[in-house]
């Protein structure tokens, strides 16, 4: 097995969301509150203290969930126990010159998905998209496999009840539940990531499938950002193999549920999409991406902005 979940010293995370999936408006709420208080040296209490319940208009557990998702998506960060700060990504999306404060553009949804599923911080998200061996799954099978993984890796203090709640939240993040006459309005407010159509219910009540194949609403900018973000964590080399992009845990092929042909189509278009900054090469039988620049967070994020001006208002499928 490859990837960070199988490295010694990895710390799993199956909680923090208080069983609430990400909802519309939460990231903006969290960002705004942190931005209001980050001129203070120790602002954590000001952000998440008792008055946050009234400020956000939700219960204490939901405040904790809002905080969790804002951190998990990289919109905010907590560099120390007492301080909370906005990030460059958060400011790009929700700051003064916000690209998409209300998450109306599919680019934002793909970007948020990438943040959640390409980094091993959220164990269930990373494992499901990068390691689960089948296209279809049942809720109980996912729970059992994660429980077996926890035991095999000797992760301490991982209860199966915690895994079960995490899997339930994971599924609700991506698979919209059908509305019924008994549905409460609040329960019908599904996660915005259901719009991506990455997981669909099938057959019996607890059956689901990962939707592999081309992603028409995934624009070049986020794909390039994802490729560079993955590259920066995968290797320092100036070349990146097709195998790594398509199949390595945490890579675009896995996280975006691409088939090999989808990856090949994306990579073959890199020359034109990046003006030669990234180049697809098949020289001497080696299929790889060649970069002509250094990769850092700023250069990677620069590619995101282009999507909002190239594809205004287009809805996710």
Secondary structure as UniProt FT lines:
FT   HELIX           4..6
FT   TURN            8..9
FT   TURN            18..19
FT   TURN            24..25
FT   HELIX           26..37
FT   TURN            38..39
FT   HELIX           44..48
FT   HELIX           51..56
FT   HELIX           60..72
FT   TURN            73..74
FT   STRAND          76..77
FT   STRAND          85..86
FT   HELIX           88..94
FT   TURN            96..97
FT   TURN            101..102
FT   HELIX           106..117
FT   TURN            120..121
FT   HELIX           123..130
FT   STRAND          136..138
FT   HELIX           139..152
FT   TURN            153..154
FT   TURN            156..157
FT   HELIX           160..174
FT   TURN            181..182
FT   HELIX           185..188
FT   HELIX           192..196
FT   STRAND          199..201
FT   TURN            205..206
FT   STRAND          207..210
FT   TURN            216..217
FT   HELIX           220..234
FT   STRAND          239..241
FT   HELIX           242..247
FT   TURN            249..250
FT   HELIX           252..255
FT   TURN            256..257
FT   HELIX           260..268
FT   HELIX           270..274
FT   TURN            275..276
FT   STRAND          278..281
FT   HELIX           283..285
FT   STRAND          288..291
FT   HELIX           297..310
FT   TURN            312..313
//
